[in-house]
């Protein structure tokens, strides 16, 4: 599958459109177009469609569910966090907060390097702001960012042993 920048490049080549012509036609600054093409700046579907329409093309987006390619460890972490996310409410977060904060302190003392340090700060911000939805997104997300966030998750030890074992049994059955 082509990236948005690659799609833009293909249509520009097909139509013989230069960056400067596309900039004048679309009103998008030429340096921005260059960054889209190089992949330095992500281009949304809406913005790509707008740029394509300036060249007489449209973007068709096909949405279909796919099974993500996760390692066993990533799938295990996702399943445990997904189970815990089902219990996460404003009330449970306030109850869990002292344990989560102790775990964050422990992780800060024992983890170094990026993206882990940055992700610990993001966990801290989500917990401090009691952002239940934000926490649930990170706990259940299958994007690379969420997977990396869970690598330094402060949520360990919050599931009951029974629930944890049940999730691990599900994982074993799925394998």
Residue frames as qw, qx, qy, qz and C-alpha x, y, z in Angstrom:
[[0.000, 0.890, 0.457, 0.000, 0.00, 0.00, 0.00],
 [0.413, 0.472, -0.012, 0.779, 1.32, 3.41, -0.92],
 [0.252, -0.458, -0.429, 0.737, 1.78, 6.16, 1.62],
 [0.216, 0.879, 0.364, -0.221, -0.13, 9.40, 1.12],
 [0.106, -0.773, 0.354, 0.515, 3.09, 11.12, 0.06],
 [0.332, -0.117, 0.822, 0.448, 3.75, 8.39, -2.51],
 [0.335, 0.640, 0.690, 0.040, 0.20, 8.73, -3.87],
 [0.086, 0.919, 0.058, -0.381, 0.69, 12.48, -4.19],
 [0.225, -0.556, 0.607, 0.521, 4.02, 11.94, -5.98],
 [0.402, 0.190, 0.845, 0.295, 2.47, 9.37, -8.39],
 [0.290, 0.805, 0.516, -0.051, -0.36, 11.72, -9.38],
 [0.040, -0.871, 0.181, 0.456, 2.02, 14.67, -9.76],
 [0.291, -0.320, 0.750, 0.501, 4.18, 12.57, -12.11],
 [0.368, 0.430, 0.809, 0.155, 1.14, 11.28, -14.01],
 [0.197, 0.896, 0.392, -0.065, -0.24, 14.80, -14.51],
 [0.565, 0.394, 0.024, 0.725, 3.13, 16.52, -14.96],
 [0.280, -0.910, -0.149, -0.266, 2.37, 18.83, -12.03],
 [0.467, 0.353, -0.473, 0.658, 5.31, 20.52, -10.31],
 [0.383, -0.449, -0.603, 0.536, 5.42, 21.40, -6.64],
 [0.056, -0.221, -0.068, 0.971, 5.26, 25.09, -7.46],
 [0.334, -0.185, -0.542, -0.749, 2.24, 24.64, -9.76],
 [0.498, -0.444, -0.745, -0.007, 0.44, 22.58, -7.14],
 [0.301, -0.345, -0.432, 0.777, 1.29, 25.21, -4.54],
 [0.119, 0.065, -0.157, -0.978, -0.18, 28.01, -6.67],
 [0.444, -0.244, -0.656, -0.559, -3.30, 25.98, -7.53],
 [0.579, -0.425, -0.691, 0.076, -3.99, 24.67, -4.03],
 [0.253, -0.843, 0.084, -0.466, -2.79, 27.54, -1.87],
 [0.877, -0.450, 0.027, 0.170, -0.56, 25.13, 0.07],
 [0.081, -0.878, 0.438, 0.174, 2.97, 26.45, 0.55],
 [0.735, 0.491, -0.466, -0.041, 5.54, 24.68, -1.62],
 [0.069, 0.467, -0.804, 0.362, 7.77, 23.72, 1.36],
 [0.655, -0.080, 0.543, -0.520, 4.76, 21.93, 2.87],
 [0.879, 0.374, -0.105, -0.276, 4.22, 19.99, -0.36],
 [0.451, 0.567, -0.668, 0.169, 7.90, 19.04, -0.32],
 [0.248, -0.338, 0.769, -0.482, 7.56, 17.78, 3.26],
 [0.833, 0.119, 0.278, -0.463, 4.46, 15.73, 2.34],
 [0.795, 0.494, -0.332, -0.119, 6.35, 14.16, -0.55],
 [0.315, 0.516, -0.731, 0.317, 9.38, 13.33, 1.59],
 [0.703, -0.359, -0.613, -0.010, 7.26, 11.91, 4.40],
 [0.283, 0.139, -0.484, 0.816, 8.60, 14.43, 6.92],
 [0.365, 0.055, 0.333, -0.868, 5.06, 15.69, 7.54],
 [0.233, 0.288, 0.929, -0.001, 2.04, 13.42, 7.55],
 [0.270, -0.004, -0.354, -0.896, -0.72, 14.26, 5.13],
 [0.487, 0.190, 0.671, -0.525, -4.34, 13.61, 6.12],
 [0.365, 0.368, 0.810, 0.275, -6.78, 11.92, 3.74],
 [0.181, 0.880, 0.387, -0.207, -8.74, 15.19, 3.51],
 [0.081, -0.814, 0.300, 0.490, -5.66, 17.22, 2.60],
 [0.344, -0.160, 0.799, 0.468, -4.48, 14.61, 0.11],
 [0.348, 0.594, 0.718, 0.099, -7.91, 14.57, -1.54],
 [0.093, 0.924, 0.128, -0.348, -7.83, 18.38, -1.73],
 [0.172, -0.628, 0.549, 0.525, -4.39, 18.35, -3.40],
 [0.378, 0.107, 0.857, 0.334, -5.40, 15.56, -5.78],
 [0.326, 0.756, 0.556, -0.113, -8.53, 17.45, -6.80],
 [0.026, 0.845, -0.191, -0.500, -6.29, 20.34, -7.93],
 [0.080, -0.401, 0.783, 0.469, -4.85, 17.86, -10.45],
 [0.645, 0.137, -0.379, -0.649, -8.21, 16.39, -11.51],
 [0.504, 0.012, -0.861, 0.061, -8.03, 13.29, -9.32],
 [0.645, -0.550, 0.063, -0.527, -9.91, 12.09, -6.21],
 [0.019, 0.354, -0.883, 0.309, -8.86, 9.90, -3.31],
 [0.809, -0.239, -0.360, -0.399, -10.75, 6.69, -2.66],
 [0.157, -0.444, 0.766, -0.438, -10.29, 5.30, 0.82],
 [0.754, -0.126, -0.587, -0.267, -11.18, 1.66, 1.35],
 [0.360, -0.488, 0.587, -0.536, -11.85, 0.76, 4.93],
 [0.866, -0.061, -0.460, -0.187, -11.68, -2.86, 5.99],
 [0.661, -0.661, 0.325, -0.147, -10.78, -4.55, 9.23],
 [0.672, 0.452, -0.566, 0.155, -7.42, -6.24, 9.42],
 [0.849, -0.495, -0.111, 0.149, -5.75, -8.34, 12.07],
 [0.031, 0.920, -0.385, 0.069, -2.68, -6.44, 13.25],
 [0.825, 0.246, -0.432, 0.267, 0.67, -8.15, 13.15],
 [0.405, -0.789, 0.317, -0.336, 1.65, -8.22, 16.84],
 [0.334, 0.333, -0.845, 0.253, 4.35, -10.17, 18.59],
 [0.579, -0.396, -0.711, 0.035, 3.17, -12.56, 21.30],
 [0.351, -0.272, -0.443, 0.779, 4.37, -10.09, 23.94],
 [0.134, -0.027, -0.119, -0.983, 2.53, -7.17, 22.29],
 [0.529, -0.317, -0.602, -0.507, -0.69, -9.21, 22.02],
 [0.539, -0.360, -0.679, 0.345, -0.39, -10.31, 25.68],
 [0.177, -0.189, -0.273, 0.926, 0.10, -6.72, 26.82],
 [0.302, -0.136, -0.331, -0.884, -2.82, -5.51, 24.69],
 [0.565, -0.361, -0.699, -0.249, -5.14, -8.25, 26.03],
 [0.453, -0.363, -0.589, 0.562, -4.24, -7.48, 29.66],
 [0.043, -0.148, -0.088, 0.984, -4.66, -3.74, 29.15],
 [0.370, -0.234, -0.532, -0.725, -7.92, -4.23, 27.23],
 [0.530, -0.441, -0.722, 0.051, -9.32, -6.22, 30.15],
 [0.336, -0.362, -0.405, 0.769, -8.22, -3.56, 32.62],
 [0.057, -0.057, -0.230, -0.970, -9.66, -0.82, 30.38],
 [0.408, -0.434, -0.685, -0.419, -13.09, -2.41, 30.80],
 [0.515, -0.584, -0.543, 0.314, -12.91, -1.62, 34.54],
 [0.349, -0.064, -0.085, 0.931, -11.49, 1.88, 34.11],
 [0.081, -0.846, -0.456, -0.264, -13.81, 4.68, 35.17],
 [0.025, 0.747, -0.222, 0.626, -13.23, 8.02, 36.89],
 [0.725, -0.592, 0.162, -0.312, -13.96, 6.29, 40.20],
 [0.968, -0.101, 0.042, 0.226, -11.63, 3.31, 39.68],
 [0.558, 0.576, -0.161, 0.575, -8.91, 5.63, 38.38],
 [0.249, -0.761, 0.273, -0.534, -9.04, 7.65, 41.62],
 [0.886, -0.409, 0.184, -0.121, -8.87, 4.38, 43.60],
 [0.923, 0.165, 0.059, 0.342, -5.96, 3.06, 41.52],
 [0.273, 0.910, -0.135, 0.283, -4.09, 6.38, 41.34],
 [0.447, -0.773, 0.447, -0.052, -1.79, 5.82, 44.37],
 [0.839, -0.098, 0.497, 0.198, -0.65, 2.44, 42.98],
 [0.657, 0.669, 0.197, 0.288, -0.24, 3.86, 39.47],
 [0.033, 0.955, -0.229, 0.187, 1.82, 6.80, 40.79],
 [0.638, -0.567, 0.515, 0.074, 4.09, 4.45, 42.80],
 [0.830, 0.215, 0.444, 0.259, 4.56, 2.35, 39.67],
 [0.436, 0.865, 0.039, 0.245, 5.37, 5.47, 37.62],
 [0.273, -0.876, 0.394, -0.059, 7.99, 6.50, 40.19],
 [0.781, -0.256, 0.548, 0.155, 9.52, 3.02, 40.04],
 [0.746, 0.510, 0.333, 0.270, 9.59, 3.06, 36.25],
 [0.186, 0.964, -0.118, 0.149, 11.17, 6.53, 36.14],
 [0.449, -0.731, 0.513, 0.033, 14.02, 5.28, 38.36],
 [0.675, -0.180, 0.697, 0.162, 14.59, 2.14, 36.29],
 [0.649, 0.571, 0.455, 0.213, 13.89, 3.10, 32.67],
 [0.164, -0.654, 0.227, 0.703, 16.05, 5.24, 30.42],
 [0.218, -0.041, 0.701, 0.678, 16.14, 6.27, 26.81],
 [0.496, 0.334, 0.000, -0.802, 13.58, 7.32, 24.27],
 [0.271, -0.504, -0.269, -0.775, 10.75, 6.75, 23.60],
 [0.539, -0.393, -0.719, 0.193, 10.34, 5.28, 27.12],
 [0.236, -0.262, -0.381, 0.855, 11.08, 8.44, 29.09],
 [0.239, -0.037, -0.240, -0.940, 8.73, 10.47, 26.89],
 [0.534, -0.298, -0.688, -0.391, 6.03, 7.80, 27.22],
 [0.420, -0.358, -0.676, 0.488, 6.33, 7.80, 31.01],
 [0.002, 0.180, 0.153, -0.972, 5.68, 11.54, 30.94],
 [0.414, -0.133, -0.488, -0.757, 2.64, 10.94, 28.76],
 [0.521, -0.361, -0.772, 0.036, 1.33, 8.31, 31.20],
 [0.270, -0.284, -0.484, 0.782, 1.92, 10.79, 34.04],
 [0.184, 0.044, -0.117, -0.975, -0.03, 13.50, 32.23],
 [0.504, -0.241, -0.658, -0.505, -2.95, 11.16, 31.45],
 [0.513, -0.385, -0.714, 0.280, -3.14, 10.02, 35.08],
 [0.186, -0.214, -0.313, 0.906, -2.67, 13.52, 36.55],
 [0.304, 0.036, -0.201, -0.931, -5.46, 14.88, 34.34],
 [0.478, 0.164, 0.780, -0.368, -7.62, 11.82, 35.10],
 [0.467, 0.416, -0.395, -0.673, -8.10, 11.42, 31.35],
 [0.703, 0.010, 0.682, -0.201, -10.05, 8.14, 31.33],
 [0.771, 0.602, 0.142, -0.153, -10.71, 8.21, 27.58],
 [0.301, 0.804, -0.513, -0.006, -7.07, 9.00, 26.80],
 [0.373, -0.422, 0.813, -0.150, -5.95, 6.15, 29.04],
 [0.785, 0.238, 0.533, -0.207, -8.42, 3.78, 27.38],
 [0.640, 0.738, -0.160, -0.141, -7.15, 4.77, 23.93],
 [0.108, 0.688, -0.713, 0.073, -3.57, 3.97, 24.94],
 [0.516, -0.234, 0.781, -0.261, -4.56, 0.78, 26.73],
 [0.739, 0.331, 0.568, -0.147, -6.56, -0.61, 23.79],
 [0.428, 0.795, -0.234, -0.361, -4.86, 1.01, 20.78],
 [0.905, 0.054, 0.350, 0.237, -3.12, -1.16, 18.22],
 [0.435, 0.868, -0.141, 0.194, -1.12, 1.65, 16.63],
 [0.715, 0.238, -0.393, 0.527, 2.66, 1.64, 17.15],
 [0.053, -0.554, 0.300, -0.775, 2.44, 4.61, 19.55],
 [0.755, -0.436, 0.085, -0.483, 0.04, 2.78, 21.90],
 [0.953, 0.013, -0.265, 0.148, 2.12, -0.40, 21.72],
 [0.496, 0.376, -0.389, 0.679, 5.23, 1.57, 22.73],
 [0.363, -0.564, 0.216, -0.709, 3.31, 3.31, 25.53],
 [0.906, -0.322, -0.058, -0.268, 2.33, -0.08, 26.97],
 [0.766, 0.261, -0.443, 0.386, 6.01, -1.10, 27.07],
 [0.237, 0.159, -0.517, 0.807, 6.34, 1.23, 30.09],
 [0.471, -0.553, -0.429, -0.537, 2.83, 0.88, 31.45],
 [0.081, -0.309, 0.630, -0.708, 2.21, 1.77, 35.09],
 [0.731, -0.164, -0.095, -0.656, -0.92, -0.40, 35.09],
 [0.563, 0.139, -0.809, 0.094, 0.77, -3.60, 36.22],
 [0.187, -0.069, -0.815, 0.545, -0.72, -5.28, 39.27],
 [0.381, 0.020, 0.168, -0.909, -4.16, -3.67, 38.97],
 [0.722, -0.025, -0.499, -0.479, -5.95, -6.72, 37.57],
 [0.772, -0.383, 0.409, -0.300, -7.02, -9.38, 40.01],
 [0.236, -0.374, 0.877, 0.187, -5.02, -12.59, 39.74],
 [0.559, 0.350, 0.740, -0.130, -8.19, -14.38, 38.55],
 [0.491, 0.819, 0.115, -0.275, -8.76, -11.87, 35.75],
 [0.035, 0.744, -0.604, -0.282, -5.09, -11.93, 34.77],
 [0.383, -0.151, 0.906, 0.097, -5.08, -15.72, 34.53],
 [0.584, 0.558, 0.552, -0.207, -8.30, -15.69, 32.52],
 [0.370, 0.856, -0.193, -0.304, -6.73, -13.30, 29.98],
 [0.095, -0.574, 0.788, 0.200, -3.60, -15.47, 29.76],
 [0.543, 0.147, 0.825, -0.052, -5.77, -18.54, 29.17],
 [0.554, 0.752, 0.240, -0.265, -7.52, -16.69, 26.31],
 [0.168, 0.803, -0.500, -0.276, -4.12, -15.87, 24.84],
 [0.327, -0.296, 0.892, 0.098, -3.01, -19.51, 25.06],
 [0.593, 0.408, 0.679, -0.147, -6.21, -20.68, 23.37],
 [0.457, 0.840, 0.016, -0.294, -5.82, -18.16, 20.56],
 [0.070, -0.694, 0.657, 0.287, -2.25, -19.32, 19.83]]
